[in-house]
Each structure stands twice: as C-alpha cells, then as structure tokens.
Amino acid sequence: MVYFFIFAGAALRLLPHEPNFTPIAAIALFSGVNLSRKQALIIPILTMLAADIFIGFASFWVTISVYGSFLIISLLGLWLKNHQKIQNMVMVSLTGSFIFFFLTNFAVWAATPWYEKNLQGIINCYYMALPFFRNTVLGDLFYVAVIFGLFELSKLLVSKRSVIWKKISLLN
C-alpha cells in the first residue's frame, strides 16, 4: 500500500499542475514515516528522477538543491515516525516547504545569470519566488493531508474487513 501511494503521487507530478503544487515533499515525508531509512532516502530521489526524465532537468546546482531538499524532508519524516501528531505533521510539512524555498532559490540565485550576485540580487530572487512558495506550502499541506489521510483510511478499512471476516468464520 505504501508503494501504491508513492507511485500515485509521482504520477501526479507528470500531470498538468500549478507550479510547485506537487506531491514530492509529501512523498518524502510519507516515505520517512513508513519505510526504512534507506528506502525513505531513495524513494523521493527515484520519484524525481523518473519524472525529470520526461520533464527535463534544471541546471546542475539547482537540481542538486531540489533533490537535497527532498532528502532533508525525508529525514524530517524519519523524525516524524516517532512523533505522529497532527500538529507535528503540519509543523514538519511547513518546515519542509521553507527548506525547499530557501535552498532552491539560493541555488537559483547562485548558479544562474538571472540575478546580480549581491544582496539586492538575492533579495530579488527570493521576492520573485514568493508566488511559487505559496504554491509549495499549499501543495505540501494538501498532499500530506491526502496521502497520510488515505493511508490511514486504508488501514482502517483493512482492519475492519479483517474483523468482519473473523466474525463470518466464527459463524461457520
């Protein structure tokens, strides 16, 4: 079931969507909570690679910052594994959004010719990225709620089905 949610989330990245409104950070958190440490670090990277083959890659340093952000978010998921409360999920999701915003936009500023390499240039870079940050936060919160919510719902349904089958077998 865990792999189904990861696959479904990755497929959503390939469909048309608002910029930065993707499930990858939620997949990284979900992987950290539900998989081994090794799998939690590999799944988001493989998910990104699979989609980037079709979408295309950014510059080397921007790509490294994007992938690195998701590795950090996976590590946050490993922490969340032992601290699963709604408020912690929201806090970790927002923390991941901020990490992604700051790391990737720093890389855009540093590795592209789009902004002057001074204080005003980096301020402009972060300012221009604010609409993307809004989408990142909204997408991360939305997909964390959907992926974790559907997973918990599926576990509940499976356990209820198990109870029903036990009652039926007792009747026979």
Backbone torsions as a table, in degrees:
resi	resn	phi	psi	omega
1	MET	NA	-39.5	178.8
2	VAL	-58.1	-46.7	-178.0
3	TYR	-67.4	-31.5	175.8
4	PHE	-61.4	-46.8	-179.8
5	PHE	-64.6	-37.5	178.6
6	ILE	-66.1	-45.3	179.1
7	PHE	-62.2	-45.5	-179.5
8	ALA	-62.2	-41.3	178.4
9	GLY	-63.9	-40.1	178.7
10	ALA	-65.5	-39.2	179.0
11	ALA	-62.2	-33.5	179.4
12	LEU	-63.7	-28.0	178.9
13	ARG	-66.7	-26.8	-178.4
14	LEU	-83.8	-17.5	178.2
15	LEU	-81.3	156.4	177.0
16	PRO	-58.2	137.0	-178.6
17	HIS	-157.9	165.1	174.2
18	GLU	-64.7	146.6	178.6
19	PRO	-54.6	132.7	177.7
20	ASN	67.3	7.3	175.6
21	PHE	-96.5	77.0	-175.2
22	THR	-129.9	164.7	-177.7
23	PRO	-91.9	6.6	-170.5
24	ILE	-64.8	-43.6	178.6
25	ALA	-63.2	-39.2	177.6
26	ALA	-64.4	-38.3	177.0
27	ILE	-64.4	-41.2	178.2
28	ALA	-61.9	-45.4	177.4
29	LEU	-63.5	-46.9	-179.7
30	PHE	-59.3	-42.4	178.2
31	SER	-62.9	-43.2	179.3
32	GLY	-61.6	-37.2	-178.4
33	VAL	-76.4	-35.9	-168.1
34	ASN	-111.4	-6.5	-177.7
35	LEU	-122.5	172.6	175.3
36	SER	-66.9	164.9	-179.7
37	ARG	-57.0	-46.1	-178.9
38	LYS	-61.4	-48.4	179.9
39	GLN	-64.8	-38.3	-179.3
40	ALA	-61.9	-33.0	179.8
41	LEU	-84.2	-27.7	-177.1
42	ILE	-83.3	-41.7	-172.9
43	ILE	-56.5	-50.3	-179.6
44	PRO	-63.3	-34.7	179.2
45	ILE	-68.2	-45.4	177.6
46	LEU	-63.5	-37.5	177.5
47	THR	-61.5	-46.9	178.6
48	MET	-63.2	-46.4	-179.5
49	LEU	-59.4	-44.5	-178.7
50	ALA	-60.6	-42.1	179.8
51	ALA	-74.8	-39.3	-177.8
52	ASP	-65.3	-25.6	175.6
53	ILE	-59.6	-36.5	-179.8
54	PHE	-89.7	-37.4	-175.8
55	ILE	-81.6	-38.7	-175.4
56	GLY	112.5	158.7	-177.9
57	PHE	-103.4	148.8	172.9
58	ALA	-80.4	-173.2	176.2
59	SER	-60.7	160.3	-174.8
60	PHE	-53.0	-52.1	-175.1
61	TRP	-70.3	-33.6	176.4
62	VAL	-67.7	-43.5	177.6
63	THR	-60.9	-44.0	178.2
64	ILE	-59.8	-41.9	-179.2
65	SER	-67.6	-37.8	178.1
66	VAL	-64.9	-51.6	-179.1
67	TYR	-63.6	-40.5	178.2
68	GLY	-61.9	-38.4	177.1
69	SER	-59.4	-43.3	-178.7
70	PHE	-71.1	-29.3	173.6
71	LEU	-65.1	-43.4	178.0
72	ILE	-62.8	-41.9	178.7
73	ILE	-63.5	-36.6	175.0
74	SER	-62.0	-40.0	177.2
75	LEU	-64.0	-38.0	174.3
76	LEU	-61.2	-37.0	177.0
77	GLY	-64.0	-36.1	177.2
78	LEU	-63.8	-38.0	175.2
79	TRP	-66.2	-43.4	-177.2
80	LEU	-62.1	-26.3	-179.6
81	LYS	-51.3	-39.5	-177.6
82	ASN	-100.4	7.5	-177.6
83	HIS	-138.5	44.9	-174.3
84	GLN	-78.9	97.3	171.1
85	LYS	-135.9	153.9	-178.4
86	ILE	-55.6	-47.0	-177.2
87	GLN	-64.2	-34.7	176.7
88	ASN	-68.3	-38.6	178.5
89	MET	-62.8	-43.0	178.5
90	VAL	-65.1	-46.2	-179.1
91	MET	-60.7	-46.0	-178.8
92	VAL	-68.1	-38.2	177.6
93	SER	-62.2	-45.8	178.6
94	LEU	-66.4	-38.5	176.7
95	THR	-61.1	-43.2	177.2
96	GLY	-61.5	-40.2	178.2
97	SER	-61.3	-44.1	179.0
98	PHE	-65.4	-42.9	178.4
99	ILE	-59.0	-48.5	179.4
100	PHE	-59.1	-47.3	-178.8
101	PHE	-58.8	-51.4	-175.2
102	PHE	-69.6	-43.8	-178.6
103	LEU	-68.1	-47.8	-175.3
104	THR	-70.0	-37.8	179.8
105	ASN	-74.8	-29.7	171.6
106	PHE	-62.6	-43.1	178.4
107	ALA	-63.4	-40.4	177.2
108	VAL	-60.8	-45.5	179.0
109	TRP	-62.3	-46.4	-173.7
110	ALA	-76.0	-32.7	-167.9
111	ALA	-107.5	-2.0	-179.9
112	THR	-121.2	160.0	178.8
113	PRO	-85.5	9.8	-172.3
114	TRP	-72.3	-25.8	-174.9
115	TYR	-129.6	146.9	175.5
116	GLU	-62.9	146.8	-177.3
117	LYS	-90.5	65.1	176.9
118	ASN	-149.2	-177.6	-177.1
119	LEU	-60.4	-43.3	179.8
120	GLN	-63.6	-36.0	178.8
121	GLY	-64.2	-43.5	-179.9
122	ILE	-71.5	-35.5	175.6
123	ILE	-62.0	-44.8	177.9
124	ASN	-60.8	-41.1	-179.7
125	CYS	-60.7	-49.7	179.8
126	TYR	-66.2	-37.7	178.6
127	TYR	-62.7	-45.6	-179.1
128	MET	-66.4	-22.0	-178.4
129	ALA	-88.1	-6.4	-176.8
130	LEU	-56.4	-41.3	176.7
131	PRO	-61.5	-33.8	177.5
132	PHE	-70.2	-36.1	179.2
133	PHE	-63.3	-41.9	176.9
134	ARG	-55.8	-47.2	179.2
135	ASN	-64.9	-37.4	178.6
136	THR	-60.8	-49.6	-179.1
137	VAL	-61.2	-49.6	-178.7
138	LEU	-62.5	-43.5	179.4
139	GLY	-64.7	-43.9	-179.8
140	ASP	-62.3	-47.6	179.9
141	LEU	-63.8	-42.0	179.6
142	PHE	-62.2	-52.3	-175.7
143	TYR	-71.2	-31.3	173.9
144	VAL	-62.4	-45.4	179.2
145	ALA	-62.5	-44.3	-177.4
146	VAL	-68.1	-50.7	-175.0
147	ILE	-66.6	-49.9	179.6
148	PHE	-66.8	-39.1	179.4
149	GLY	-63.7	-46.7	178.9
150	LEU	-64.9	-36.4	178.7
151	PHE	-64.9	-45.1	179.0
152	GLU	-65.4	-39.0	177.3
153	LEU	-62.9	-42.3	179.7
154	SER	-65.4	-38.7	177.0
155	LYS	-63.8	-39.9	178.6
156	LEU	-64.1	-45.3	179.8
157	LEU	-64.1	-40.2	178.2
158	VAL	-64.9	-41.7	-179.6
159	SER	-68.2	-38.2	177.1
160	LYS	-65.2	-40.1	178.3
161	ARG	-62.1	-40.5	178.6
162	SER	-62.1	-42.5	179.3
163	VAL	-64.1	-43.2	179.8
164	ILE	-61.8	-43.4	179.8
165	TRP	-64.5	-36.8	177.3
166	LYS	-64.5	-41.8	178.6
167	LYS	-64.3	-41.7	179.0
168	ILE	-63.2	-42.8	-178.6
169	SER	-68.2	-29.3	176.5
170	LEU	-69.9	-30.7	179.1
171	LEU	-71.0	-27.3	-177.3
172	ASN	-80.8	NA	NA
